[in-house]
Amino acid sequence: MTDLIEARPRAEAVAAIRDAAERIRANVASVIVGAEQPIDLMLTALLAGGHVLLEDVPGTGKTTLARAFARSIGASFRRIQFTPDLMPSDILGIHFYSQRTGEFEFRPGPILANIVLADEVNRATPRTQSALLEAMEERTVTIDGDTMPLPPPFLVLATQNPVELEGTFPLPEAQLDRFLIRLAVGYPDEAGELAVLRRFESGSPLDTLQPVVDGAELVALSAALPAVHVEDAVAQYIVRLCRATREHSAFELGASPRASLALFRAARALAAMNGRDYVRPDDVKGLAQPVLAHRLLLSSQTRLRGRTAGDVLDEILHEVPVPVADA
C-alpha cells in the first residue's frame, strides 16, 4: 500500500513535466522547422535548470530558437548583444549618483532577468565573459560588494559562431563547464527549408508567439525532478563515463564532478519528458555528447591527429559497459 501511495505522486509529477514539455515543444515547433533534437535538448536543459550554448554557423536559426523558447515561457527576458567594447557593468548594472535624490541608486543590468540571451557571447573580452560566471553557477551577482540573488528561474541561452574567429575570444574552460548542454541547430533538409520559406513569407511567427508555461510552473516542475528514479547501476554508469574521460590519454582535462552531476540531472529531465519515472542507460548515452563533449580538453597530440572530443567520447561510450536489467 505504501508503495502505491508513493508511486501516485511520482506519476503525477512526471505527467505534469511531460505535459509542459509537450506544450513548449509544440509552441517552439510552430516557429522552428525540422529541429526536433535541438528543441528536445533545449527542453532538457530548461527543466534541469541548466544553461545552453548554441554553437553553429550563421543563419541556422540559433537566435530564433533561443527567442522562441523565451517567448514560450511567461517570464522576464533580456537580450545582450556581446561586442568587444561591452563592459561587465553593462551586464550586471551600476550604482550611480542621483542628483534628484542626492543618493547613490542602483540601475540593474540585463542579467537580472529570468531568461538572458547572450548573443555571440565569444565576441566579448574575457573580462566581460567572466561577469557571467557567478550568475551561471551561484545564481547571484555581486556589485560593489553587495550580493543579490537572481530571480528564479534563471537561464542563460548563449550563441556563438564557431567558424568566424576574427575579433572573437574563445570561452575558457571554466565558462564552458557552466553550460549544461552545447548543441547545434544544423541545416534543414530540402522539404524543411521550403517549409521555412512558406512559414515566414508573410511575417515572422515569432511575433505572435504566446507563452504556454509561466516561470512559477517551470520552477515547480524542476523541483519535481527528484521524483524520477535513478538506479544505482545507472548512476554508477554516469560516474564511470566521466571518470573514463579523466583517465583517457587523449584528454588533458576530463569531465569534472560538475559534469557528472549535469549528466545525472539532464537524464532525469529527459526521462520525465518522455513520460517515464525512471532513467534508462539509453537516456545517459543519448545525452553524453551534448552534456560532456564541450567540457573536455584534448591533448596537443590528439589535436594534431585531427581528432575531436566527440570522436574520443564515442570510443569511451563503446568501451564502458552499459548496465543491463537483472533477469
N, C-alpha and C positions, 0 to 999 in steps of 0.2 A: 504493500500500500504506500509506504514512504517513497519508494522508487517512482511510483506513478505520479505522486504529488510533485516530486522534483522534476520529472520529465515534462509535465504540463507547462510550467512557467518557461522551461528551456525551449520547448517547441513554440510557444507563443513569441518569445524573444526572437527566435530565428525567423519565424513567419513575418514579423514586423520588419526585420532587416531586409528580407527578400522583397517584401512589398515596396519598401522605399527605394531599393536598388532598381527594381523594375520601372518605377516611375521616373527616376532620374535618367536611367538608360534610354527610355523611350523619348524623353524630353530632349536629351542631347542628340539622339539619333535623328531627330527632326531637322537638325541643322547640319550635322556632320554625316557624310556619306561613306559607307564602307570602312569604318574604323571600329569594328566590334571589339577587337582585342585591346586597343588603346583605351577605349571607353571603359571596359571592364577593369583594366589596371588602374585607371583614374578612380573608379568607384571603390576599388580595394583600398587604395591609399586614403581616400576620403573617409571611409568607415573605420579604418585602422588609426586615424588621426595622424597620418604622416604627410610629408611634403613630396612634391612631384617635380622632377626635372624632365622637361620635354626637349629632346635634342634631335633636330632634324634640319634638313636643308630648307631654304626659304620657299614659301608658297605651298607648303603641305598642310597648312591649317593648324599650326601649333597654337597661335594666339586665339584663333576662333574656337578651338576646342576648350582652351582654358576659360574663355569668356562664357561659352555655353554652359560649362559646369557652374561657374559663378552665378550666372543668371538663374540656374535651376534651383539654387538654394536661397531662401529668403534671409540673407544675411548681408552685412556691410561688405562692400567690395571696393578696393582701390587698385589702380594700375600705376606702376612705377616704370618709366622708361629709363633703363640704365644707360648712361653715357660716361665717357672718361672724366667729365667735369662734375659728375654727381658727387655730392658730399654726404658723409654719414648723417649730418643734421637734416639733410633733405629727406631722409628716410625716417629717422627717429623723431624729429621735432626739436624745437629750441625754446629756451627761456628768453624773453625779450622784455625790455623796459617799456612799460606803457605810460606815455605822457598823460593819458586821460586819468588813470588811477594813481599814478605816481609809484607803482609797484611793478615787480617782475611778474610776468604772466607766462604760462606755458602754451605754446602753439603746437598741438600734436602733429606728428608726421603721418604719412600714409600707412606706416607699419601697424598703427593702432586700428586695425580693421579685422574682420573675420577671415576674409579671403584676400590675399595680396598677390597680384600678378606681377612678377618681376620679369619684365620683357627684356630679352637679350642681356641676361644677367652677367655674362662674361665680358661685356664692354666697359664695366665699371672697374676702377682700380682696386687692388687687393684691400686697401684701407676701407673702401666703401663696401666691398663684399663682406668684410668681416663684421659690419654692422648687423648682418642677418644672423650671425652665429648664435648669440644669446637668445634671440627671439625664436629661432627654429628649434632649439633644444630645450630651453627652460620655460618658454612661453612668457618671458618677461623682457622688459627693456630697461636699461639703466641710463639715465640722463642727468648729468651734473650731480652724480652721487645718489640720486633718488631712483629706486627700483619700483616699477609699476607692472602689474600683471596685464597680459594681453587678453582681449575678450574671447571667451570660448564660443564656438570652435575657432581655432586659428590654423590656417593652411596657406602655405606658400606654393604657388604654381610658377615655376621659373622656366623660361625658354632660353635656348641658345643655339647658335648655328655652328656646327662642328667643322664646316668647310672653310668659311671665311675667317682667317686668322689675323689679318691685318687690323691693328687697333683693338685687339682683344687681350684679355688677361685670363689664362686658364684658371678654373676653380681649383683651389687647394684641396688636398685630401680631407682635411677636417671639414670643409664645406660640403664636399660630395657625400661624406659619410652621414650627413644630416638629412639627406634626401632618402625617403623610404623607397621610392621607385624611380628609375630612369626609363623612359620609353621614347619610341619614335613613332610618328603617325604614319609615315610612308605614303607612297603614291597610290591612288585608287586604280582599280582596273578600268578597262575601256568603258564598260557599262556604268561603273560608278562615276567616272569623270563626266560622262554625258548627263547623268542624274544631277551632278553638281551644277552644270550649266543651266539646266531647266529649273532647279530649285532656287537659284539666285538670279534668274533672268529679270524678275520684276521687283527685286529688292532682297535684302538680307533677312532670312527668317529669324536671325538673332535679334532683330529689332523688336519683334513681337513675342519673344520667348518669356514665359512666366514661370515663377518659382513653383516647385512641386513639393519641396521639403523646406522647413524652416530650421534656423540654427539650433533652437532648443531640441527639436526632434533629432537632429543629427548627433548632438551631444548624448542624448539618451540612448540612441542606437549604438554608439561607440561604447558606452558604458555597459551595454548588454552583451558584448562580445565574449566575456568570460563564460557565458552560458554554452559556448561551443567547446566541446570536449576534445582534448589532445591526449592521445595515448602516450604512455612513457616511451614506447618504441618509436613513435613518430617524433617526439621531442628529441630523443637521442639521435635520430636521423638528421635533424636540423643541426644539432651540435657537431656531429661527425662531418657533415658537409663543410661547415665553417672552419673546423679545425684542419680539414684536409687542405684548404686553401693556404693556411698558415705554414703547413709543412711541405708544400709543393715547391720544388726548386725553381719553377718558372716565375714565382712571385717574390718580390721584395717585401711586400706588405699584403697580408691576407685579410680575411674578413674579421672584424672586431666583434666582441660580445654585443655591441650595439647592433651589428648586422644580424647576428643570430636571433636577437630579440625582435628585430624588424621582420625577419622571415617568419617567426612564430606568430606575430600579430597579423601579418598580411595573410597567412594561411588560414587563420581563424576567420578573417573577414571574407575571404573568397569562399570558404565553405558555407558560411551563413548566407552569402549572396545566392548560392546555388541551392538553398533550402535544406542544408544539412546541419545537424547539431554536433558533428564530429569532423575532424580533419583527416584527410586521406594523404598517403605519401605522394599521390599524384598532384595534390594541391601544392605541396612543397616543391616538387620538381618543376612544375609549371611556373612558379614564381622565382626560382633560383636565379635565373638570368636577370630579370628586371630589378631584383632586390639586391643582388650581390655583385654583379659584374662591374658596376661603376665604382665600387669600393676597393677594388683590387689593383695593386700597383705592380706592373710587370717588371722583371729584371731587364737590364740593358741587353743581355744576350738574347732574351726571348723577343724583345722588340726588334732586334737586328734580323732575326729569323722571319719577321713579318707576321708573327702570331699575335692574336688579340686575347684579351682577358676572357672574352666569351668562348673562344676556342678551347682554352685550357679548362675553363669551368665545365664545358661539355664533357671533357675527358673525366673530370672528377665525378660528374653525375653518373657516368657509366661505371666508374670504379667502386664507388661507395655502395655497399649492399643496401637494397631497398627493403624495409621491413615488410613482412607478409603476415597475414592474419593466421592465428593458430587454428588448426583443424577443429 
